[in-house]
Structure formats: structure tokens, C-alpha cells
Amino acid sequence: MGFRINHNISSINALRNLALTESSVAKSLERLSSGLRVNRGADDPAGLVISENMRSQISGIQQAIENAETATAMIQTAEGAMTEIHTLLNNIRELAIHAANTGANDSVMLAADQDEITNAIATIDRIASQTQFGVKKLLDGSSGVTGTSNDSDVTFLSASENTIAGSYAVDITTQAEQAISTAGTNQTAALGAAETLTIQGVAINLTAGMTQAQVVTTINNYNASTGVTASVVGGALTLTTDMYGSNVDISVVSNVAAATTSTGVGTTPITDSGVDIAGTLGGLAATGNGKVLTGDDGLAVEGLSIESIATGAQGAITIVNNSLVFQVGPNANQTVEIALNAMSSTTLGAGVSGNLFNNLSEIDVTTAENAQDSILLIDDAIQDVSAKRGELGAFQKNTLESNTRNLAIAEENLVAAESVIRDTDFAKEMAQMTKSQILLQSGTAMLVQANQIPQVVLQLLQ
């Protein structure tokens, strides 16, 4: 055995092991105090990469769940407003049914029904324009499929979720027309005798001495009941229906023979029918009803409705899909969307085939025929709202809520997996720390012993 004093190998060995033990104790203390097994890349490089990816997924899932819950609240807000619209439509239908009982109703009762209907329709429009979630409006059409026209002769009315975004040329081959009745002769003098004109079944009494202008004014005073407007064209009394289309008829008859009346109407009824619009949208088939042209089902223009009383090429309609898009997943493009089209009176009940009215805003119940057509259109409007509420309910239940439950399960499993990689196993770490603490104490003692070994050399020098 050699005795050396320049290099104490035993001391160096004890010191190296003591340093390793101290490092182990420090790591155990760090893991136990932080609760994490991996505190830096050096602790477990591969584990750090995997766990950080998992952490990003977990935080993404948590935010996606919040997004879905916010979307659910928005959908519930929209459906709540539609519930009130449903109530109003049912009230309107009840009034229309009452008005259709013409055998018992007089003109005052019909006018009262119409006034209440008009007020309810105004309330529907107010709900549609003012319902919002935060600052985002929900039922005014801005959150659905919208369209704009580049021609002043064409008005965009509505589009459905089936309408594909794009630009569609409007070509009107048949112009929409009103029903028009023109008296055979001009009224050049005041009425020589009292006369009764029956317009659309409504009797209008004209007194002797009336001028043509007074006759026109008197007829127009009954516009709410007849739906007919009087004017003078080329000197002749001309009566024009307010509505367009082949379902609109006009009938005018006088109780005085044409030869003896100044109005020129006579006892032979003067009748006429309107003409429906016809044409194409983007070269695709469309169906005309009055002055409204609607794209046929199964085509790119399905549900697209425009209004025009012009003819020929009329520019184009540009369709944009502004559907509500919700990020309901933790990764890019994991979105769902739903369109909330306008719930205003001009879009509800639109496109009912063979109806006098084009939409809910036009209904009138002051005559028996109008009341019957109003009921049919109101039924269609109720169906429109019911279908959308059903769609919102399915979207909330099957898309949002189901997705939220699925995300919660994924979050639970990801957290468990990330915990296995990154969290401290306290039982295991405490056992390791206890071992390291014992080694630290024994290592310290052995370092003291190793440092005393060179002192043996002093005895050789005595």
C-alpha cells in the first residue's frame, strides 16, 4: 500500500459520490416541492415534448368546451326569440280564422282583426331586427345567407341554407303584371245620376255631380277592402290591383248601363287577371309567383327569391353565406356552422304557390278570399319557424352538447396521460429521497474519514 499526500483518491471518490447524492437530493426536493417529475428538458427530453403537446391539446379542449357552451347560449337566445314569434303567428292565425267567418263579421270587425294582425306583424319585425347576442344580431338575416342586387329593378328577398354562394344573372322572360280594368269611355262630365260600382264584391256608392277626380278619390278610400287603386289613364277610369300575378283577379261592374253612365263601366262586368313573373336565375330554372321569382329545388339557386316588375336581363344577385361558425375542437378547422336566416315578415311564408300574397307582410283578411289565402300563408310561416327551431334544437343537442361531452371525456383521458408523464409519484420520490438522504449523511462521514488518511504519513516522519 502506498502513502501519498498529493492526491487523496479516496477523498476524491467520496467527494464525487457525495456530489451525486446531493444532486439526487436536490432533484427529489424539486420534484416534491413542484409536484412535477419533469421540470426542465434535461429531466426527460422525450417526456417533455410529449407532455407539452398534450398540454396544448388540453388547453385547446378546455377552450373548445367554453366555445361550445357560448354557442349553446347563443342558439338558446335565438330560439327563445323564435318562440315568441311562434306565439305571435298563432295569434295571427286565430285572427285570420275569425276574419274568415264572413257570414257573421261586418266591416268594422274585419278592420279590427286586420289592425291587430298588422300590429302583431310589426312586433315580429321588431323581434327579428332587435334580437342579438352581445352586439351580434341573430334574426335580421346578417347571420345567414344574404344577397345583394346590382340592378335597381331587382330586389333580393331571401335565400335558404341550400342556396350556394356565388353570383347569379337575373333574366326575366315574362314581366309580372297586375290585374287592370279600364272603363270603355272617358268621363268628360260630372256624374248625371247616382251610381254604384261593385269592385271585388265591395259596393261603392257614387253620388250625382261627382267629377272624375272625386270618383277616383272615393274608390281609393275603399282600397283597404278592395285591394284596388283607381287612377286616370288616357282620360279613362283605370282600376289596378295592388298585387301581381295570375292568382289576382279584378272585377268591376256598375248598376247603370254603359250608355247612360259617365264612368264608362256599365252593367257588364269588366274583368282581368294578373300575370306571374317568369325567368331564370343564373341560367337555372325558377318558379314565378306574382312578382317573386324563386329558384327551384335541387339547384344551386334553391330557396333564392327575388322581386321585380321589370323584364329582360336585370344584372345579377350575389349570394354570400354568413353562417355562424363555431370553433368546437382543439385543432384547426374543427368547426361547425349554422345559418340563421331572417325571421322578418317579408321572408316568412314566402313563395307559397297559388297564393294571393308573397309573404307574411302582405296578408289581408278584410275579404273572404283574402282571409283564406292568409290562413294558408300563415300556416307556411309557422312551418318556416318550426323547421328552424327544430334545426336549432338538433344543432344544440346533437352537435354542441354531444361535442361538449365528447371533449370532456377526451380532456379527462389526456390529463391522465399527461399526469403519468409529468407529475411526481410522491411515494416513489419519497423513497428515493430517503435513500439519498442516508447516502448524503454516510457520504459526508466517509469524506471526513478519507480526508484523515494522509495524516498517517506524519507518523512516518517521526
Phi, psi and omega in degrees: 000131179266149177246114183235152179241342181287325181227117178260087185300321180298320179293318179298317180296317179295321180295319180297314180294325179295322179294319178297319179295319179297320177296321179295320178296318180297318179295319179296317178299319180296316181292321180289326181280329180268338184080004182245135175282327180249106179256341179209166183304325182293337181294320179192087185306309181294318179298322179297314180300312181297315184290325178294322175297319178295320179299319179295323177293319181297313180295324177296319179296318180299318179290323179297323176297316177297320178299315181296322179293322176294318178298320178299317179297321179294315180297320179295325177296315180296317181291327177299319177293321179293330176300318179290323176298320177302315180299316180296320179295321177295322177295318179298318180296320178299318178294321179294321177297319178296317181294329181292346178279062189294339179297334183249347184268146170252179185297328180292318180293320179295320179296323179293318176300315182296321179298317180293322177296316179300319179294319179295321179295320177298324178292320176301315179296323179293318177298316181296324184274339187249347179293125180211160176242108191069240177254359182271121177283142188253323190244014179268001179099345182289344179255021180228214179266119184243163180214154176226147179250143177260013179230129183293343180278353182238132178244126175286130179257304183195167174213159181252175178295343179273352179283124182277134180300143180155188180247131184233121178291138180257120179234112183259115182269334178230125182283137176292139181227151172272163172281131186231134176237124181240128179297148184291331182233162178274145174272105183261352181218171178295154179300130181279339181209162178298148184213147176242119174262132175254111183244119181055034178084000180258124181279128180238117183272127176248134182263157179299144178092356179290138173278172179298321179296323179289325176297315179300315181297317181297316179298318182291340176293341180260014185303322182298331181269327185262333186069025183234139178245133180263146176206176178244120180237118181062028179088349183259146175294122182237130180246128185231132177290149178287334183259161182248159169118163183291343178275356182260120179242159175227142177219125181229131179214150179246158175272003181241138180298147183302329183289339185244006180251148179275338181288335179083013182277298177088175184277350174272121184302137173259118185235160176195160176234152178282182180230135177282147173294150176217149180165195181229159176237112184063029182077004182256153185297143178216154182251132180263140175218107187067235178255016181251129179247124185235132179299142182287157180295149176083000180249170179297335182263014180305127179086351179282122181237132176233161180233134180198150173240018178263183176218159181090191178291127185232053176069217184212156174251127178257122183257131178234133178267109180254032182305149176290127181247127181243128175277104185243016176227163183280354184237168182299143176066015174266075186235161170229157181217157177209142180263137174245093181285165184300139177250027180282167183292339180280346179252335180286135178073013183288142173081025176285117185295136176073017182258148178294333187251148181272335181197178185298327184295342185264352189298147181215134186242019185278354172230161183298314181296317180296321180296319180295315178294327178296319180298315179299318181290321178298319177301319179293322178296319178298320178296321178302311182291320179299316181298318180291320177297320177297319178296318178295320179297316178295321179296318180292314186285309189272337182256301186286306184293318178297318179297321179297317178296318180295319178295323179297320178295316180297320179297316181301315182289323178293319178298319179297316180293319180293326179294321179299320183284318195251332185279155180281133170273100189298321180297312181295318183290325177294321177297317179295320182292320178299316177300315182293323179295320178295315179296325179296317181292315181291323179296321178297317180296319181291328177295322176297316179296319180295324180291341180272346182302314181300340182293343178296331181299330180300327181292334177287338182271356180276000000 
